[in-house]
Amino acid sequence: MTQFLRRPQPFRQIALGLALSVGVVSLGACRQAPESVAAPAASAPAVAKTPAERPAAAVAVAPDAPPAFMAGLKQDMPYARLREAVLAAGWAPLRDPACWDNVGGTAAVCGALPETESCSGDGACLLWFVDPASGRRLRVSAYGPYERWNVSGEESTFAVRSWDLRPAATAAAAACPAEDFDAFLKRFASDAAARRAFTAPVVEVGELYTDAEGNDASRTVYVPADAYRDFDMVYRDGAFHHEDVKGAVDAAALPVKIESPSANVRMVRFDYGMSEGNSYRFENRGGCWTLTGDPEPPSP
């Protein structure tokens, strides 16, 4: 369900443009995480009968062997070539909703390259990808005029400086709020701690953007759980209600539809005002339900 409208509102209100112009930008803070595999210097069926717990410890999981595409990565290669190889391997952009604040100005790079975390005024950028299957992350630093990253004949001007593979993070152990999905959803929507514990480490999100021809289009990105803010439902006083991006709760009850596309998947949908694309996907993982997706972008 994400309503990606237009800036300057938070993440869901995004106007993304592929035509970039060099402007005044500010250097955003970079994420810190343990290094693992790095580049050269220059990552219903029935639910369990007893309340389940997640795998213990909120610690990094040691990565397996590096993905095959990493063998072809080279320092100073065009970023466009690295990006093509990473996406072809089934990895996806890891969206940082703070990109627009990190970059500053029009921050067009945040729309053109949704994996961007930050870019400095001199063109030093930090970008992230995630493997949806394993949760491993790839951090890439690149340098140059990023507005020309995919201009024919000029791709080499925005070049790769370094990269490193980061292990997937796991959630802390937590008792399952409820085996029955309806009861689980009420608890999930009423308890911030339950939402934190039972949201996947990365959430699949459908977002709108503006393509090179100026048309509205949609694409899939992933958002880290600690940055995902687009669950717009609360449960209180015996009913679901809509909550906006500022935390204001509509007093009117919100009609919610629950669909079961398979035994282990539930889709939760609602209509609110003129908005469309309000949907969430929950999956039964390890004996309890987990929010894994906000997969349908809103209508333009």
N, C-alpha and C positions, 0 to 999 in steps of 0.2 A: 504494500500500500504506500507509496511515498508520494507526497504531493510536492514534486519539484517544480515550483513556480519560478519566480524571478528574484534575483538579488534585490535588496540587501538583506532579506530575511535569511534565517539559518538554512542548513543543508537542503531541506526539501524544497526551498524556493530558489531555484537555480536557473539562470539564463546563461547557457554555455555557447560560446562562439569559437569557431575555428580560425577566423581571421585574426591574427595576432599583430599587435603593434608594440614596439619597444617603448616602454614607459618607465616611470619611476617605480621601482619595486623595492620591497624591503626583505631582508633575509629573515626567514622563519626559523624557529628553533627546530633542531633535528632530534628524532627519537633516539634513545639509547637502548641498546639491548646487547646481550652477549654475542660476541663474534663466533661464527662457526666455520663455514667454508667461505674464504674470502679471495678477492682478486689480488693481483700484485699491487703493492702500494703505489703511488705516483706522486638481512632473511627471512481398529483396535482389536492388532491382536490384543489380547488382554495384556495389560501392563502387569509388572511383577506383583505378586500377592502381598509382599511386604514393601514398605517404603524403600525406594532405591536410593543409593547414593552415587554421586559422580565419582570417577577415579580420584583418588586422594591427591592433594597437594596442587596448589596453583604454581607450578613450576614448569620450566621449559622442558619439552620432550626432545631428546637427542635425535637429530635428523638422520634419515637413512642415507644411502649413497646419493651424491649430488645428481640432480636431473641431467639427462643426456645433453640438453641444449647448452649446459654450462661449458662443455668441452669446446664449443665454438666461440665463446666470448673472448674478446681481446680488448686490451686497453687501446683507447683512441679510435675504436671502430665507431661508425655512425650509430647514434642512438636508435635510429629507425630500424636498423638491422637487428639490434638486440631485441627491440620491442616485438618485431615480427616473429623472431624465434621463440620468445617467451609465450606470446599469445598462441602460436601454433602448437605449443606443447600442452595447451589446456589451462594455462595459468590465466589470471584475470587481474585487471587493475584493482589496487587496494585504495579506495577513496579515503582521503583525509578531509572531513568537512571543514576543517580550519584552513584549508588551502588559500581561500580568498583573503583571509586576514593575514596569513603568513606572507603572501606575495605582495598584497597591496595593490593600489591602483585598480585598473580594470581586471587584472589577474586573468587574462584570457587563456593563459597556459593551463589553468585549472579546468577549463572546459575542453581544450584541445587534447590534453593529456591527463585523463582523470586519475592517473596514478601519482600525480604530483603532490608532494607534501609542501615544498617550498622552493623558491628560486630567488637568488639575490640580484641586486642591481646589475652586477657584471655578468650574469648568466650562469652562475653555479646553482645547479638544481639537484634536489633529492627526490627520488621517485621510488614507489613501492609496488610490488606485485605479490599475489598470493596464489597458492595452489589450493583450489577449493576442496580437493580430495584429502589432502594431508594436513592442510593448515600452515604449511611452511611458507615463509615469506622471503622475498628477494628484494634487497635494498640496492639501489643503483644511484651513483652520483654521475652527473653529466655536466658538461660545460660548453657554453657557446650561445649563439643567438637562437634560442629555442623556437622563435617564430618561424624559423626556416628548417625545422627538424624533418619535414617531409616534402620540401620543395625539390623538384627534380633537378639533379645535378648539384645541389647544395647540401645534401643530407649530412655530409661529413663535417660541416661546420658546427653541428651540435653533436659532440663526441662523448663517448663513455670514458669516464675517469677511473671508476672502480665499482666493484659490486661485492656483496657478500650475502650468503644464504643464512637465514635465521630460522631456528626451530619453531614448531608450532607451540602455542601456549595452551594449557589445559585449565579448566575451571576448577575452583575449589570444591571439595566435597560438600554436598548439601542433600538433606532428606527431601524426597519427592513430596510436593505439597498435596497431591491427590492422584489416585490411579485413574479415576473417571475424568475424561477430558473437560466436560462442562464445569466440574468442580475445580479442576486445575486452572482453567481460564479465568474463573472468578478470582482465584487467589493470585494468579499472575498479574491481573489487572488492578488489584487492590494493594499489592505489596511490592515496594521497590526492591527489597532484598530478594524476593522470589524472581523478579525480572532479571536482576543481575546474575543470579545463580543459574537460571534456566534459559539464557540467551546464548546461542552458539558463539564461539570465539570470533568468528567473522560472519556477518549477516549478508545474504545475497539481496541486492537492492536493484530495482529497475528505476532508471532515471531518464528524464528527458534532456535532450541537448539540441543545439542548432548545428546542422551540418554545414559543409563548405558552401552549399548552394543557398543557405539561409532557411532551410526547411526544418520543421520539428521532426526529430527522430528519437528513438529510444535505444538504450543499451543497458547491459548488466555490469554492475561493479560490485565490489564487496566492501563492507564497512566494518572496522573493528568494533567488537561489542561495547567497549568502553567509550566509543564515539557515536554510537547509534542512538538517536534521540527521536525516532519517528514512530514509536508506538503510541497512538493517539487515543487509546481507550483507558478509562478508569472504571472500576466497579465500586459502587457505594450505595447505601440505602436500598439494596435489593435490585439494582439495575445498572446497566452499562451506560456510560456517558462519554461524550467527546471532550477531549482536552486539547487545547490549541498549543502552539509552540511557546507561548508565554506562560503556560500552566493554568490558564483560565478554563474552568470546567463548565460546560453547558448543563443547566439544570434539567433540561428535557432528557428523557430516556432515549438511548440510542438503540435502534433495532439492529441486532447482530445476527448474521447467518453463519452457520457452521456447516461446512461440507466435508465429506469423507472420500476423497479420491482414491484412497487405499486404506488398508487396515492400520498402517503406521503413519498416516499423514492426515492432518486436518487443515483446512483452509478456513480462515475467519474473515468475513467480509462485512462491510457496512457502507451505506450511503449517507453522506452528510452535506446538506446544502447542495451546491453545484458541483462538489468534488466527485471525482471518479478515481478508480485505481486504489481504493482503500482495501487492502487485503494483506493478510499475514499467513505465513506457512509455519506450522508446527510439525515436528517429527518426533516419533517415539524412539528415543535413543537410550539404550542401557536401562530400560525399565521405567523411564519417565519422559515427559514431553519437553521439547526444547524449541524455542523460537529460532528458526533457521532462515527465514526469508520474508522479504517485503517486495515480492517479485514483479508487481504490476505497476508500471509508471502511470501517472494520471493522464487524463486527456489534456491536450494542449490548451 
